[in-house]
Amino acid sequence: MGIFKKDPLQIITFYSYGKANHLYARGRAIDDEAIDLSNKGLFKLMINSFKRFKTDQVKNTQLTLTLPDGRTFKTITDSKGYFLIDEQVTGLELLANDEGWLEYKISYTRIPKGKTVNKNNSFLGEMIIPCDACEYGIISDIDDTILHTGVVSRFKWRLLVNTFFKRAERRIPLEGAAEFYHKLHKGTTGAKANPIYYVSHSPWNLYRYLEFFLTLNDFPKGPILLRNFSNIFKKKRGEKPQKQKEIIQLLEMYPQQQFILIGDSGEHDADIYIEIAEQFPNRIKAIYLRSVKHEKRMLRIKGLFEEYKSTPALLVDSSKLAEAHARENGFIA
């Protein structure tokens, strides 16, 4: 009856980013649990949520990445099944499309004994190479910035309900966010293809769920940068949040690029963004923080922004206010 049938293997590739001479590909090799993101019904939602966090990783296994021009690169998954290919490579811009997206294929170099693989052992991945003509990049938080999560609710119960018991297609994007992001993506001329990067404290287990949400709600395509689930409970004293590390890596990857940072006033975005703006002078064009319904936190952020004058920093109630500021300052048409 298939009860004891073994799941086939798959490779989940994460949208990533690189440069004309820098290949940077990330993903994870795991068993294919056949998660259907459109499944309806509470029981099926609970099963899917369980599957997302109970992953059977394929550890210490060699993978082969193949570029469109035939060049290949080897990597080995770690103890959690994650892989990273971080190589200096020439001519990558010639393989990208008009918006800078480069497609590659990745496969198991050898199928582990006793396992099978779907899709003929070939999985598609993509990374963006921002064009030289880009005006700026956009780095956006996800939780309560473009997606209602309830992260500031008492004991975070709304966050748990929304994450585990709501289908991605029932999650509500914050009003006007997608339209605003498309205007930022197009820039002042409508043809700049400014890159957008999405960052979150969520674990990589939610990658496909968040990717599905962004696509379903017509947000511009961009790398989605999350963190390892196991690291959520292992933060060392004084260590920077993973989201902050990812943003710093982006600024270091593109030293000539300026950025707009978008977040919310619910948790630590204000502190992280101001610290980054101070660490990288003249690199941050503006900081937009969406207001949340938490009086004490709102008062703290307002006080913080009143004292901070180095970079334009706005606390906004809607995307329209951020859009108006972006237009006045020549960020969008």
C-alpha positions as a printed Julia matrix, in Angstrom:
333×3 Matrix{Float64}:
  0.0    0.0     0.0
  3.04   2.25   -0.13
  3.13   2.82    3.63
  6.81   1.9     3.83
  7.74   3.32    0.44
 10.89   5.42    0.58
 10.65   9.05   -0.49
 12.69   9.99   -3.58
 15.47  12.53   -3.28
 15.26  16.15   -4.35
 17.44  19.25   -4.31
 15.81  22.5    -3.24
 17.69  25.47   -4.69
 17.38  28.9    -3.08
 17.22  32.06   -5.18
 20.65  33.57   -4.65
 22.89  36.36   -5.92
 26.35  36.81   -7.38
 28.44  38.87   -9.76
 29.85  38.56  -13.26
 32.9   36.85  -11.77
 31.36  35.32   -8.64
 29.19  32.2    -8.56
 27.21  31.97   -5.33
 24.66  29.13   -5.24
 22.82  27.78   -2.21
 20.29  25.08   -1.49
 19.55  21.85    0.32
 19.42  18.16   -0.53
 16.53  16.41    1.22
 13.94  13.69    0.73
 10.92  14.73   -1.33
  8.01  14.69    1.14
  5.54  15.71   -1.6
  4.32  18.82    0.24
  1.35  20.4    -1.54
  1.26  24.11   -0.64
 -2.3   24.43   -1.95
 -3.68  21.64    0.26
 -6.87  22.53    2.1
 -8.14  21.32    5.45
 -6.68  21.66    8.94
 -5.39  18.09    9.1
 -3.5   18.39    5.81
 -2.08  21.74    6.89
 -0.79  20.18   10.1
  0.76  17.3     8.16
  2.46  19.71    5.75
  3.76  21.83    8.63
  5.16  18.71   10.27
  6.85  17.68    7.02
  8.44  21.12    6.57
 10.24  20.85    9.91
 10.84  17.09    9.96
 13.24  17.02    7.03
 15.27  13.97    6.05
 18.45  15.63    4.86
 20.94  14.06    2.48
 24.21  14.78    4.28
 27.83  14.57    3.13
 26.81  13.87   -0.46
 28.5   15.26   -3.56
 26.45  17.41   -5.95
 27.36  18.73   -9.4
 26.3   22.19  -10.6
 26.25  22.74  -14.38
 26.17  26.18  -16.04
 24.43  26.77  -19.4
 27.81  26.83  -21.15
 28.68  23.36  -19.8
 31.09  24.31  -17.02
 30.65  22.18  -13.89
 31.38  22.67  -10.2
 31.36  20.15   -7.36
 30.19  20.63   -3.8
 29.42  18.4    -0.8
 26.38  18.84    1.42
 26.94  19.44    5.13
 25.48  17.5     8.06
 22.08  19.18    7.53
 21.99  18.66    3.77
 22.82  22.29    2.87
 25.21  23.16    0.08
 27.02  26.35   -0.87
 29.07  26.94   -4.0
 31.12  30.14   -3.61
 33.53  30.36   -6.53
 35.35  33.02   -8.55
 34.2   32.41  -12.14
 34.45  34.54  -15.28
 31.81  35.42  -17.86
 28.68  34.74  -15.81
 26.98  37.92  -17.01
 26.95  36.47  -20.53
 24.74  33.61  -19.31
 22.12  35.81  -17.59
 18.85  37.15  -18.99
 17.87  40.83  -19.38
 17.07  41.19  -15.68
 20.29  39.5   -14.6
 18.95  36.04  -13.7
 21.27  33.14  -14.44
 19.82  29.62  -14.52
 21.86  26.55  -13.66
 21.19  22.86  -13.1
 22.31  20.82  -10.13
 22.24  17.07   -9.62
 23.49  14.27   -7.42
 26.93  13.25   -8.65
 26.05   9.7    -7.58
 22.68   8.5    -6.39
 23.06   7.21   -2.8
 22.56   3.47   -2.5
 18.94   2.43   -2.08
 17.61   5.85   -3.17
 15.78   7.16   -6.22
 15.59  10.67   -7.66
 12.75  12.54   -9.34
 13.13  14.85  -12.34
 15.84  12.74  -13.96
 18.33  13.91  -11.34
 18.29  17.48  -12.65
 17.07  20.41  -10.56
 16.88  24.04  -11.67
 18.47  26.86   -9.7
 18.74  30.61  -10.24
 20.94  33.46   -9.06
 20.8   37.14   -9.91
 23.69  39.23  -11.22
 22.65  42.88  -10.8
 23.32  45.0   -13.85
 25.88  47.81  -13.74
 23.15  50.33  -14.58
 21.11  49.55  -11.46
 20.34  52.67   -9.45
 20.19  50.88   -6.09
 19.22  47.62   -4.43
 16.26  47.02   -2.12
 16.56  44.87    1.0
 13.23  44.03    2.6
 12.19  42.16    5.69
  9.26  39.76    5.22
  7.57  39.33    8.61
  5.03  42.13    9.2
  6.72  44.17    6.5
  5.01  42.55    3.52
  3.28  39.62    5.25
  1.01  39.71    8.29
  2.57  37.35   10.84
  1.51  38.56   14.29
  5.08  38.59   15.56
  4.19  41.21   18.19
  1.15  39.31   19.52
  1.13  38.11   23.12
  3.31  34.98   23.42
  3.53  35.19   19.59
  0.41  33.01   19.32
 -0.71  34.71   16.09
  2.69  34.0    14.57
  2.33  30.3    15.37
 -1.24  30.11   14.03
 -0.35  31.93   10.82
  2.77  29.87   10.21
  1.4   26.41   10.93
 -2.33  26.61   10.26
 -2.74  28.93    7.26
 -2.09  28.1     3.62
  0.2   30.51    1.82
 -2.64  31.5    -0.5
 -4.7   32.62    2.5
 -1.95  34.78    3.97
 -2.67  38.47    3.43
  0.05  40.71    2.01
  0.22  44.19    3.48
 -1.75  46.6     1.34
  0.13  48.25   -1.5
  3.44  46.51   -0.75
  3.73  44.57   -4.03
  2.92  47.63   -6.13
  5.46  49.75   -4.24
  8.15  47.1    -4.64
  7.56  46.92   -8.38
  8.04  50.69   -8.62
 11.3   50.44   -6.69
 12.35  47.53   -8.9
 11.74  49.64  -12.03
 13.41  52.77  -10.63
 13.1   56.17  -12.26
 13.04  55.03  -15.87
 11.05  51.81  -15.57
 13.86  49.76  -17.05
 16.61  49.6   -14.45
 15.71  46.21  -12.9
 16.89  47.23   -9.44
 17.43  43.98   -7.49
 15.26  43.12   -4.49
 16.45  40.88   -1.67
 14.09  39.43    0.94
 15.44  38.69    4.43
 13.76  37.05    7.39
 14.42  35.43   10.75
 12.38  32.46    9.49
 14.19  29.12    9.0
 15.04  27.69    5.58
 12.3   25.09    6.21
  9.81  27.81    5.23
 11.61  28.75    2.01
  9.14  27.22   -0.44
  6.18  28.48    1.59
  7.5   32.07    1.42
  8.53  31.74   -2.23
  4.99  30.57   -3.05
  3.49  33.52   -1.13
  5.69  36.08   -2.91
  4.93  34.65   -6.34
  1.2   34.29   -5.66
  0.94  37.93   -4.59
  3.0   39.28   -7.49
  6.03  40.55   -5.56
  9.15  41.1    -7.69
 11.34  38.05   -7.9
 14.41  38.17   -5.68
 16.74  36.13   -3.47
 15.13  34.93   -0.22
 17.61  34.85    2.67
 16.65  32.87    5.78
 18.54  30.98    8.5
 19.17  27.44    9.7
 16.48  26.15   12.03
 19.08  24.66   14.38
 20.72  28.09   14.83
 17.54  29.7    16.14
 18.24  28.31   19.62
 22.04  28.65   19.55
 22.68  32.38   19.34
 25.8   33.37   21.27
 25.98  36.47   23.43
 27.02  39.48   21.35
 26.53  37.63   18.06
 24.79  39.56   15.28
 21.38  38.27   14.09
 21.57  36.17   10.92
 19.43  38.73    9.08
 21.99  41.42    9.87
 24.83  39.18    8.68
 23.04  38.56    5.38
 22.52  42.31    4.81
 26.17  43.05    5.57
 27.24  40.34    3.15
 25.13  41.96    0.43
 26.74  45.35    1.02
 30.18  43.77    0.92
 29.35  41.79   -2.22
 28.34  44.97   -4.06
 30.6   47.73   -2.65
 29.56  50.28   -5.31
 25.82  49.77   -4.79
 23.53  51.87   -2.61
 20.51  50.3    -0.9
 17.06  51.07    0.46
 16.18  49.13    3.63
 12.56  48.23    4.39
 11.32  46.63    7.6
  8.85  47.03   10.45
  8.85  48.46   13.95
  7.86  45.18   15.57
 11.19  43.76   16.68
 14.78  44.75   15.9
 14.78  46.16   12.36
 15.27  49.78   13.48
 18.37  48.94   15.52
 19.8   46.65   12.85
 19.22  49.1    10.0
 20.62  52.13   11.84
 23.71  50.15   12.87
 24.23  49.09    9.25
 23.77  52.64    7.97
 26.42  53.82   10.45
 28.76  50.97    9.52
 28.43  51.73    5.78
 28.3   55.55    5.41
 26.61  56.89    2.26
 25.5   53.4     1.24
 21.91  53.53    2.55
 19.62  55.87    0.63
 16.62  55.5     2.97
 15.11  53.36    5.73
 11.37  52.67    5.72
  9.8   50.98    8.74
  6.17  49.94    8.71
  4.24  50.74   11.9
  2.84  47.86   13.95
  0.14  47.85   16.61
  2.35  47.91   19.68
  2.34  51.22   21.54
  5.49  50.73   23.64
  7.61  49.63   20.66
  6.25  52.42   18.48
  7.23  55.03   21.07
 10.75  53.61   21.26
 11.19  53.64   17.48
  9.83  57.17   17.14
 12.33  58.36   19.74
 15.13  56.48   17.99
 14.32  58.03   14.6
 13.96  61.54   16.03
 17.55  61.36   17.24
 18.92  59.73   14.11
 19.67  62.17   11.26
 22.43  60.54    9.2
 20.1   58.68    6.77
 16.46  59.45    5.87
 14.48  57.14    8.17
 10.69  57.05    8.11
  8.1   55.3    10.23
  5.13  54.79    7.9
  1.57  53.55    8.34
  1.14  52.53    4.7
  3.02  51.83    1.5
  1.6   55.07    0.05
  3.6   57.18    2.52
  6.83  55.35    1.69
  6.01  55.63   -2.02
  5.45  59.39   -1.72
  8.82  59.84   -0.02
 10.55  57.65   -2.63
  9.05  59.73   -5.44
  9.99  63.06   -3.79
 13.58  61.87   -3.43
 13.91  60.61   -6.99
 13.97  56.89   -6.2
 10.95  56.1    -8.4
  9.17  57.75  -11.31
